[in-house]
Amino acid sequence: MSSIVPLRDEQDIYLVEDDRGASGPVWCEAPVLGNDFEAVVMDLLEGNYQCPRRVAVFNIAQGWVRDASAEVVHELRRRCDLQLRDILEALHAFTDRYEGRFADVQLPLPIPIGI
């Protein structure tokens, strides 16, 4: 069994939280050499996740962690546009959430004038 702890301290590690339905969300395991930005984008484009929810990136040596979902979604959209293809159905909720598409909007109620 391999560890998600990087071999080189300066390495950024990307992990995908995937919703597995009845099993609930999980942080997916990735090969030690396959958990960088490019590998995560390719895995998403190839449909290797059921229902991704977010992507986190961390760096142990520098002591930080952050949500990388928006930049991953931007890259997914860019590559699909270049290849003239649609984003996979399994990625729609993920991409819509981080692109701000189809967000619920509260419309203003009519305000009576001259009462």
N, C-alpha and C positions, 0 to 999 in steps of 0.2 A: 504494500500500500504506500502510495506516495503522499507527501505532505504538500499543503498549499503554501508553506513557507518557502520563499524564493531561495534559490541557490546563491544568487548574487544579491548582496544587500541593497544595491542601488536600483533594483528592478521594480517597475510598477506592475502590480498584479490586478487583473480584472476578473470579477466574479459576477455571474448572472443569477438573479433571484428568479426562479421559474415556478409558476403556480401549477401544481400537479393535481388539481381538482380535489378529490376526496382526501388525498394524502396531505394537502396543504402546500404552502410555499416552501421551497428548499433553495439553498445556495448550491448551485451545481458544481460538482468536481470538474477539474480540468487538468490535462497533463501539465507537468511542471513547465515544459517549454511551449505550451499552447494556451497560455492564459494572458496574452498581451492584447492590445487593442485590435490588431489585425485578426487574430484568431477568433476573438469574440464576434467581430463583425461578420466574418466568414461563417461561423457557426450559426449565427442568426439568419443569414441569407440562405443557408442550406437547410433551414428548418429543423435544427437540432434541439430546439426547445419547444415545449408544448404551449406555454403562455407566459412569455417573459414579462416581469413586472418592473424590474430596474436593474441597472448595472452599477456596481461599486468598484472603485479603484483605490488601492492603498499602496503605500511604500513604507516598509518597516524601517529602513535606515533613516528616512527623513521624518518619520513619525506622523504621517497624515493619512487620512481616508476621506474620500468625497464621492458624491453621486456623479457618475459619468453618463447617465442615461441620455441626457439631451444631446451630448456630442456624438454618442453612438447612433441615436436616431437620425441626426443630421447626416451622418456618413451613410447610413442605410438608404435614406432617401436619395442622396447624391448618386450612389452607385446604381440604384434601380432606375433613376432618371437617365443616367448615361447609357445603361443597357436597354433602355426602352422597355422595361418590364415593370409589372406591378409588385408591390410589396406583398409577401406571403400573408394569407388570411390570418394565420396564427400571430402575426406581428401587428395587426391593425390596432388593437386596443393599446398596445405599448407605444406605437408611433403616434397615435392620436393624443395620448396623454401628454407626451413630451413636446409635441408640436403645437399644443394648445388648440387643436381642432376639435370641433364638436363639443365644446365645453358648454355646460348649462349656463344660461344667461337669464338673470331676473329682469324682465321688462318693467319699466316704470308704470305705475298705475296712473290712470288719468286724474288730473288735478282739476277740480271744478273752478272755473274762473268767474268772478263777479258775484259770489254768494254773499 
